[in-house]
Amino acid sequence: MEEQRKEEMEQRDRKLVDYSPTKSCRPLLLFLADNAVCGLIIGPLTVLYWRGTWSLFDVYLFPNDEAISAWICFLLGNVGLLCLVYLQKPLGRWIRLDHPLHWILGCHLYTYVLGGLNVCQWRGLWYLLDHYTGVSVVNSWITFAIGQSFRCIQSCRTKLVQ
């Protein structure tokens, strides 16, 4: 009985909202504007942020030793991201909407630190792969196959859990 009630509640929560651009002119215009903003503003700004951050690491983080630079970036990125995961709850108590200054400063600072750590993690792994496996077509295909395998396993696991 309780299982049936739980299933009914989940179905109620899954009400679909149709934002299809084919319904009327307004959703179509919103759809086009959203895609234009994402493609022409947000996408390029994201690339510029990543490139700039990556280049700063290239210049300032052991520029003469690729292996040390890669290991420090990889470790700093992973440890930093792990710390941010565990700091979310305590930060959530401090960064609240009823304290606008905390909210603005905290969210921006968190976002900048998170972004920098993401770039750091990617750069570290990328350079470690290049340093220890070299850059070749075969290595590119092997790396691609490993990544796709993990994505496939994750997708299958997600579907099995549902």
TIRO-824524 format. One record per atom (N, C-alpha, C): y, z negated, x negated. Coordinates in steps of 0.2 Angstrom, whole numbers, padded with zeros to 4 digits, always signed. Example, Ala and Ser with C-alpha at 12.3 -4.5 7.8 and 13.67 -1.06 7.14 Angstrom:
<recs>
-0028-0039-0066 -0022-0039-0062 -0016-0039-0066 -0011-0035-0064 -0005-0036-0068 +0000-0039-0064 
</recs>
This chain:
<recs>
-0006+0000-0004 +0000+0000+0000 +0006+0000-0004 +0006-0004-0009 +0012-0005-0014 +0013+0001-0018 +0007+0004-0020 +0008+0010-0024 +0011+0016-0020 +0009+0017-0013 +0012+0022-0009 +0019+0021-0008 +0021+0014-0007 +0029+0013-0007 +0032+0015-0013 +0029+0013-0019 +0032+0015-0025 +0033+0022-0026 +0028+0026-0024 +0028+0033-0024 +0034+0036-0019 +0035+0033-0013 +0040+0035-0009 +0047+0034-0012 +0048+0028-0015 +0054+0027-0018 +0056+0032-0024 +0051+0034-0028 +0052+0038-0033 +0054+0045-0030 +0051+0047-0025 +0052+0054-0022 +0059+0054-0019 +0062+0048-0016 +0068+0047-0014 +0073+0048-0019 +0072+0045-0025 +0076+0045-0031 +0076+0052-0034 +0072+0056-0033 +0071+0063-0036 +0075+0068-0032 +0079+0067-0027 +0082+0072-0023 +0086+0076-0028 +0085+0083-0027 +0088+0088-0031 +0095+0090-0028 +0099+0091-0033 +0106+0093-0031 +0106+0100-0034 +0108+0105-0030 +0108+0112-0032 +0115+0114-0034 +0116+0115-0040 +0122+0117-0043 +0122+0125-0045 +0118+0128-0041 +0116+0135-0043 +0123+0139-0042 +0124+0143-0047 +0131+0147-0047 +0130+0153-0042 +0124+0154-0039 +0124+0159-0034 +0125+0157-0027 +0127+0150-0026 +0128+0147-0019 +0135+0149-0016 +0140+0149-0021 +0147+0151-0018 +0151+0153-0025 +0157+0154-0024 +0161+0156-0029 +0163+0150-0033 +0165+0145-0031 +0167+0139-0034 +0161+0137-0040 +0155+0136-0038 +0150+0134-0043 +0149+0139-0048 +0150+0146-0046 +0150+0151-0051 +0156+0150-0056 +0162+0149-0054 +0167+0148-0058 +0166+0142-0063 +0164+0137-0060 +0163+0131-0064 +0157+0132-0069 +0152+0136-0067 +0147+0138-0072 +0149+0142-0078 +0153+0147-0076 +0156+0151-0081 +0161+0147-0086 +0165+0143-0083 +0170+0139-0087 +0166+0134-0091 +0161+0131-0089 +0157+0126-0093 +0154+0130-0099 +0151+0136-0097 +0148+0140-0103 +0153+0142-0108 +0159+0144-0106 +0164+0146-0110 +0166+0140-0115 +0168+0135-0112 +0170+0129-0116 +0164+0127-0121 +0158+0127-0118 +0153+0125-0123 +0152+0130-0129 +0152+0136-0127 +0151+0142-0132 +0157+0143-0136 +0163+0142-0134 +0169+0144-0138 +0172+0138-0141 +0171+0132-0138 +0175+0126-0141 +0170+0121-0144 +0165+0118-0140 +0161+0113-0142 +0156+0115-0147 +0153+0121-0146 +0148+0123-0151 +0151+0124-0158 +0157+0128-0159 +0160+0129-0165 +0162+0123-0168 +0165+0118-0164 +0167+0112-0167 +0162+0108-0170 +0156+0108-0167 +0150+0104-0169 +0148+0107-0176 +0148+0114-0176 +0146+0117-0182 +0150+0115-0188 +0157+0115-0187 +0162+0113-0192 +0161+0106-0194 +0160+0102-0189 +0158+0095-0191 +0152+0094-0195 +0147+0097-0193 +0141+0097-0197 +0142+0100-0204 +0145+0105-0205 +0146+0109-0211 +0151+0104-0216 +0156+0102-0213 +0161+0098-0217 +0157+0091-0219 +0154+0088-0215 +0150+0082-0217 +0145+0083-0222 +0141+0089-0221 +0136+0091-0226 +0139+0092-0233 +0145+0096-0233 +0148+0097-0239 +0151+0091-0242 +0153+0086-0239 +0156+0080-0242 +0150+0077-0245 +0144+0076-0242 +0139+0074-0245 +0137+0077-0252 +0137+0084-0251 +0136+0088-0257 +0141+0087-0263 +0147+0085-0262 +0152+0084-0267 +0152+0077-0269 +0151+0072-0265 +0152+0065-0267 +0145+0061-0268 +0140+0063-0266 +0133+0060-0266 +0129+0063-0272 +0130+0060-0278 +0126+0062-0283 +0125+0070-0284 +0131+0073-0285 +0131+0081-0285 +0127+0084-0290 +0126+0080-0296 +0122+0083-0301 +0114+0082-0301 +0112+0078-0296 +0105+0077-0296 +0103+0077-0288 +0100+0083-0287 +0098+0085-0280 +0093+0080-0277 +0088+0078-0281 +0083+0074-0279 +0085+0067-0277 +0089+0064-0281 +0092+0057-0280 +0096+0058-0273 +0101+0063-0273 +0105+0064-0268 +0101+0065-0261 +0096+0069-0261 +0091+0070-0255 +0088+0063-0253 +0085+0059-0258 +0082+0053-0256 +0087+0048-0253 +0093+0047-0256 +0098+0043-0254 +0100+0045-0247 +0101+0051-0246 +0103+0054-0239 +0097+0052-0234 +0091+0054-0236 +0086+0053-0231 +0085+0046-0229 +0085+0041-0234 +0084+0034-0233 +0090+0031-0229 +0096+0033-0231 +0102+0031-0228 +0102+0033-0221 +0100+0039-0219 +0100+0042-0213 +0095+0038-0208 +0089+0038-0211 +0084+0035-0207 +0085+0027-0206 +0087+0024-0211 +0088+0016-0210 +0094+0015-0206 +0099+0019-0207 +0105+0018-0203 +0104+0020-0195 +0100+0025-0194 +0099+0027-0187 +0094+0021-0184 +0090+0019-0187 +0085+0013-0185 +0090+0007-0183 +0094+0006-0188 +0099+0000-0187 +0103+0001-0180 +0105+0007-0179 +0109+0008-0173 +0105+0007-0167 +0099+0009-0167 +0095+0008-0161 +0094+0001-0160 +0093-0003-0165 +0093-0010-0164 +0099-0014-0162 +0105-0011-0164 +0111-0013-0163 +0114-0011-0156 +0111-0007-0152 +0113-0005-0146 +0115-0010-0141 +0110-0015-0140 +0111-0020-0135 +0116-0025-0137 +0116-0027-0143 +0122-0032-0145 +0129-0028-0145 +0129-0022-0147 +0135-0018-0146 +0137-0017-0139 +0132-0016-0134 +0134-0015-0127 +0137-0021-0124 +0136-0027-0127 +0139-0033-0124 +0146-0034-0127 +0148-0031-0132 +0155-0031-0135 +0159-0025-0132 +0155-0019-0132 +0159-0013-0130 +0158-0012-0122 +0163-0015-0118 +0163-0015-0111 +0169-0011-0108 +0168-0008-0102 +0173-0005-0099 +0179-0010-0097 +0178-0016-0096 +0183-0021-0094 +0187-0023-0100 +0186-0020-0106 +0190-0021-0112 +0191-0014-0115 +0196-0011-0113 +0198-0004-0114 +0198-0003-0122 +0201-0007-0126 +0202-0006-0133 +0195-0006-0136 +0191-0011-0134 +0184-0012-0137 +0181-0005-0135 +0181-0003-0129 +0178+0003-0127 +0180+0009-0131 +0186+0010-0131 +0188+0016-0135 +0187+0016-0142 +0188+0010-0146 +0187+0010-0153 +0179+0010-0154 +0176+0006-0150 +0168+0005-0151 +0165+0011-0150 +0166+0015-0145 +0163+0021-0143 +0164+0026-0148 +0170+0027-0150 +0172+0032-0155 +0169+0030-0162 +0169+0024-0164 +0166+0022-0171 +0159+0023-0171 +0156+0021-0165 +0148+0022-0164 +0147+0029-0165 +0150+0034-0161 +0149+0041-0161 +0150+0044-0168 +0155+0042-0172 +0156+0044-0179 +0151+0042-0183 +0149+0036-0183 +0144+0033-0188 +0137+0037-0186 +0135+0037-0179 +0129+0040-0177 +0129+0048-0180 +0135+0051-0179 +0135+0058-0181 +0134+0059-0188 +0137+0055-0192 +0137+0055-0200 +0129+0053-0202 +0126+0049-0199 +0119+0047-0200 +0114+0052-0198 +0116+0056-0193 +0112+0061-0191 +0112+0067-0196 +0118+0069-0198 +0119+0074-0203 +0115+0071-0210 +0116+0065-0212 +0113+0062-0218 +0106+0063-0217 +0103+0061-0212 +0095+0062-0211 +0093+0069-0212 +0096+0074-0208 +0094+0081-0209 +0095+0083-0216 +0101+0082-0219 +0102+0084-0226 +0097+0082-0230 +0095+0075-0230 +0090+0072-0234 +0084+0075-0234 +0081+0076-0228 +0075+0079-0227 +0075+0087-0229 +0080+0090-0227 +0081+0097-0229 +0080+0098-0237 +0084+0094-0240 +0084+0095-0247 +0078+0092-0251 +0075+0087-0248 +0068+0085-0250 +0063+0090-0250 +0063+0094-0244 +0058+0099-0243 +0060+0105-0248 +0066+0107-0249 +0068+0112-0254 +0066+0110-0261 +0067+0103-0262 +0066+0101-0269 +0058+0101-0271 +0054+0098-0266 +0047+0097-0268 +0043+0103-0266 +0045+0107-0261 +0041+0113-0259 +0043+0119-0261 +0050+0120-0263 +0053+0126-0265 +0055+0130-0259 +0059+0135-0260 +0061+0139-0254 +0057+0146-0255 +0053+0147-0250 +0049+0153-0249 +0047+0155-0242 +0045+0161-0241 +0043+0163-0234 +0037+0159-0232 +0032+0158-0236 +0026+0154-0235 +0028+0147-0233 +0032+0144-0237 +0035+0137-0235 +0039+0136-0229 +0042+0142-0227 +0046+0142-0221 +0041+0142-0215 +0036+0146-0216 +0031+0147-0210 +0027+0140-0209 +0026+0137-0215 +0022+0131-0215 +0026+0125-0211 +0032+0125-0213 +0037+0120-0210 +0038+0121-0203 +0039+0128-0201 +0040+0129-0194 +0033+0128-0190 +0027+0129-0193 +0021+0127-0189 +0020+0120-0188 +0022+0116-0193 +0022+0109-0193 +0026+0106-0187 +0033+0109-0188 +0037+0106-0183 +0035+0108-0176 +0033+0115-0175 +0031+0117-0168 +0025+0113-0166 +0020+0111-0170 +0014+0107-0168 +0016+0100-0166 +0021+0097-0169 +0024+0091-0166 +0027+0092-0160 +0031+0097-0159 +0034+0098-0152 +0029+0099-0147 +0024+0103-0148 +0018+0104-0144 +0015+0098-0142 +0013+0094-0147 +0010+0087-0146 +0014+0083-0141 +0021+0083-0143 +0025+0079-0139 +0026+0081-0132 +0026+0088-0131 +0026+0090-0124 +0020+0089-0120 +0014+0090-0123 +0008+0088-0120 +0008+0081-0118 +0010+0076-0123 +0009+0069-0122 +0014+0067-0116 +0020+0070-0116 +0025+0069-0110 +0022+0071-0103 +0019+0077-0103 +0016+0079-0097 +0010+0075-0095 +0006+0072-0100 +0000+0068-0098 +0003+0061-0095 +0008+0059-0098 +0011+0052-0096 +0013+0053-0089 +0016+0058-0087 +0019+0059-0080 +0014+0059-0075 
</recs>
